[in-house]
Amino acid sequence: MNAPLARRVATEAIGTGLLVAVVVGSGIQATDLSPDAGVRLLANSLATVFGLGVLIAVFGPVSGAHFNPVVTIAVWFGERRTPGGFTLRDLAAYVPAQIVGAVGGAVLADAMFGEPLVKFSAHDRFAGHLWLGEVVATGGLVLVVLGLGRVGRVALAPAAVASYIGAAYWFTSSTSFANPAVTIGRAFTDTFAGIAPASVGPFIAAQLLGGALGFGVVVLVHGPAREQHPGRPAEPQSPKSQPQPVSS
């Protein structure tokens, strides 16, 4: 049975907050430990990969572990006509929780490192090539998340989604924010992972465009029919239907 909406919303807020705390906190730690920008980005990306994988594994069975309004919108759009699928009510509850959680996660990270609890970032990220990077990063994320559901590989989500985000840190010019809630949260910290408030709007617009393109690619590759419901945790399999371990 699926968890009640209130519990799923709380899970989304906590999970998104912890994700932002990982991103911001590791950025602060990396800045304190190394003067080299490449080393800082490596430390930041590795911490994000491990943290995100753990958070998806822990919270996925409760809320679906979206932690991202674009993912939530894509899931709702794909399931809006599916009986028992993700609903508009779920969408309206998830997105504010993700944003509140993201801001709280940034404040928590600043508090842990003795930074001002709220100080808007001065890190300007206002450039066309960065917006293109966000389109690519977010479109790829939606393709991975929904694609796993279409082929019945949701169990791979912790490793696959975290691996994609880790790779996108390095192959996109924007270092792959790929998440409107996280983008908003990161505006509240004037540290390595921050983004200036004036840069937030174009980033979110690019992420929404990327999400729409990613959804279109999913439909193009897999067709319009949905076989999974990644917006809600899957029902437990019976022992007979459990996949058997594969030995090499």
Sequence and secondary structure as in RCSB ss.txt:
>XXXX:A:sequence
MNAPLARRVATEAIGTGLLVAVVVGSGIQATDLSPDAGVRLLANSLATVFGLGVLIAVFGPVSGAHFNPVVTIAV
WFGERRTPGGFTLRDLAAYVPAQIVGAVGGAVLADAMFGEPLVKFSAHDRFAGHLWLGEVVATGGLVLVVLGLGR
VGRVALAPAAVASYIGAAYWFTSSTSFANPAVTIGRAFTDTFAGIAPASVGPFIAAQLLGGALGFGVVVLVHGPA
REQHPGRPAEPQSPKSQPQPVSS
>XXXX:A:secstr
    HHHHHHHHHHHHHHHHHHHHHHHHHHHHH S HHHHHHHHHHHHHHHHHHHHHHHHHHH    SHHHHHHH
HHHHTTSTTS  HHHHHHHHHHHHHHHHHHHHHHHHHTT  SS         HHHHHHHHHHHHHHHHHHHHHHH
TT GGGHHHHHHHHHHHHHHHSTT     HHHHHHHTT  STT   HHHHHHHHHHHHHHHHHHHHHHHHHH S 
    TTS      GGGS      
